[in-house]
Amino acid sequence: MCIVSKVSEKQVLESVESLESRIKSLIEEKDRLYIQYQSLKEDNKSLESQLDSLETQKQRAKDKVEDVLERLNQIETSA
């Protein structure tokens, strides 16, 4: 009976070591993913800022084109 008990204890220790290894691996993966998430979050902020800037530029260009068209229409009407 003593041998069975030791084998069982050995199996338990191996299982615990395997679980510890898996937990360590999962923690490392979690840390890697968190760093990646932070990076993507910063990229997203930057892209949102660029989008806002482009939308502002687009609106300015649209306003200028509308002004030019309005002036052309005024010139045509007065000519």
N, C-alpha and C positions, 0 to 999 in steps of 0.2 A: 504493500500500500504506500509505502514511503516513496517509491519510484514514481508511481502514478501522480502523487501529490506534487513532486518536483517537476515532472513533465508539464503538468497543468500550470504550475507556477511559472515555468519557463515560457509557456505559450501566452500566459497572461502578460508577462513582461515584454515579450515580442510584440504582442498586440498594442500594448501601451506605447512602446517605442515607435511602432508604425503610426499610431494615431498622433503622437507628438510630432513626428516628421511631417505628417499630412497637415497638421495644424500650422506648423511653422511655414510650410509651403503656401498655405492659404493666406496667412498673414502677409507674407512677402508679395503675393499676387494682389492682395487688397491694397497694399502700400503702392505698388506699381500702378494699379488702376486709379488710385486717388491722385497720384501725381499727374497721370495722363488726363484725368478729369479736370484738374486745376488748369492745366495747359489749354485744354479745349475751351474751358470757360473764359480764359483770357483771350484766346483767338476769337471767340464769339463776340466778346465786348468790342474788340478791335473791328471786326466785320460790321457790327451794328453801327459803330461810329462812322465807318467808311460809307455805309449805306445812307445814313442821315446826311452826310456831306454830299453824296451824289444826288440825293433827292432835292437838296437845296439848290445845287448847281442846275439840275434839270428844271426846276421851277423858275430860276432866274433866266435860263435860256428860253423857256417857253414865254415868259413875260416879255423878253426882248423881241422875240419873233412876233408876238401879238402886237407890240408897239410898232414894229416895222410895217406889218400888214395894215395896221390902222392908218399909218402915215401914207402908205401907198394908196389906200382907198381914198383918203382926203385929197391927195394930189390928183387922182383920176377924176374925182368929183369936181374939183375946182378947175380942171383943165378943159 
